Amino acid sequence: MHRIFDTTVASVYPLYLAKVERKGRSKAELDEVFAWLTGFDGPALQDRLDDGATFAQFFADAQLNANAGLITGVVCGVRVEDIDDPLMQKIRYLDKLVDELARGKAMEKILRRA
């Protein structure tokens, strides 16, 4: 089992936020990415952060977006579409979306609308 599975989302969220804010993106945009992927809107996301949900718990409760399978590309040298472990794949989907947000990609493309 990977250490990240037992890591709290709340411990990683500030790192995601710092990464996107350094690139001129906002907390609202980050939260929109979280909501699109997991179904957790602002208050629901905040509840999970406050409760200390691990990544395993967080994604167990999430309603993964039907278009999540459209997320492709490389994170940490691994293609997200080739990851066998379902939980690790969901975590890497989130990492990929945060990377795209930080790189300045348009929200319509990040959220697989166009």
C-alpha positions in Angstrom: 0.0 0.0 0.0 1.3 3.5 -0.9 1.9 6.1 1.9 -0.2 8.6 0.0 -3.4 6.5 0.6 -3.1 7.2 4.4 -2.1 10.8 3.9 -4.7 13.4 4.7 -6.0 15.5 1.9 -5.8 18.5 4.2 -2.0 18.1 4.5 -1.6 18.2 0.7 -4.3 20.7 -0.2 -2.1 23.7 0.9 0.6 22.5 -1.4 -1.8 22.3 -4.3 -3.1 25.8 -3.4 0.4 27.3 -3.2 1.3 25.7 -6.5 -1.6 27.2 -8.4 -1.4 30.6 -6.7 2.3 30.9 -7.6 1.1 30.6 -11.2 -1.6 33.3 -10.8 -4.6 30.9 -10.4 -7.1 31.1 -7.5 -8.4 29.0 -4.6 -11.8 29.1 -6.3 -10.4 27.6 -9.5 -8.7 24.9 -7.4 -11.9 24.1 -5.6 -13.7 24.0 -8.9 -11.3 21.4 -10.1 -11.8 19.3 -6.9 -15.6 19.7 -7.3 -15.5 18.6 -11.0 -13.4 15.5 -10.3 -15.0 14.4 -6.9 -18.4 15.9 -6.7 -17.4 17.7 -3.5 -18.5 21.4 -3.7 -16.9 24.0 -1.5 -18.7 23.1 1.8 -18.4 19.4 1.2 -14.7 19.7 0.4 -14.1 21.8 3.4 -15.8 19.2 5.6 -13.5 16.5 4.4 -10.5 18.7 4.9 -11.6 19.6 8.4 -12.4 15.9 9.2 -8.9 14.8 8.3 -10.0 12.5 5.5 -7.2 10.4 4.0 -7.0 10.1 0.3 -8.4 6.6 0.6 -11.4 7.9 2.6 -11.8 11.0 0.4 -12.0 9.1 -2.9 -14.1 6.3 -1.3 -16.8 9.0 -0.7 -16.3 10.8 -4.0 -18.6 10.6 -7.0 -15.9 10.5 -9.7 -16.9 12.6 -12.7 -18.0 10.5 -15.6 -15.4 12.2 -17.9 -12.5 11.5 -15.5 -11.4 8.8 -18.0 -10.6 11.6 -20.5 -7.7 12.7 -18.2 -4.5 11.6 -19.9 -0.9 12.5 -19.7 2.1 12.0 -17.5 2.4 12.7 -13.7 5.6 11.8 -11.9 6.8 10.0 -15.0 3.8 7.7 -15.2 0.9 7.9 -17.7 -2.3 8.3 -15.6 -4.3 6.2 -18.1 -1.9 3.3 -17.5 -2.1 3.2 -13.7 -3.6 -0.2 -12.6 -4.5 0.7 -9.0 -7.9 2.5 -9.0 -7.2 4.7 -6.0 -3.7 5.7 -7.2 -5.2 6.5 -10.6 -7.8 8.8 -8.9 -5.1 10.6 -6.9 -3.0 11.0 -10.1 -6.1 12.4 -11.9 -6.2 15.1 -9.3 -2.5 15.7 -9.5 -2.8 16.0 -13.3 -5.7 18.5 -13.1 -3.8 20.6 -10.6 -0.8 20.6 -12.9 -2.9 21.7 -15.8 -4.4 24.5 -13.7 -0.9 25.7 -12.6 0.3 25.6 -16.2 -2.4 28.1 -17.2 -4.6 25.8 -19.2 -8.2 27.0 -19.8 -10.8 25.8 -17.3 -12.9 24.4 -20.2 -10.1 22.1 -21.2 -9.1 21.2 -17.7 -12.7 20.2 -17.0 -12.9 18.3 -20.3 -15.7 20.4 -21.6 -14.2 21.2 -25.0 
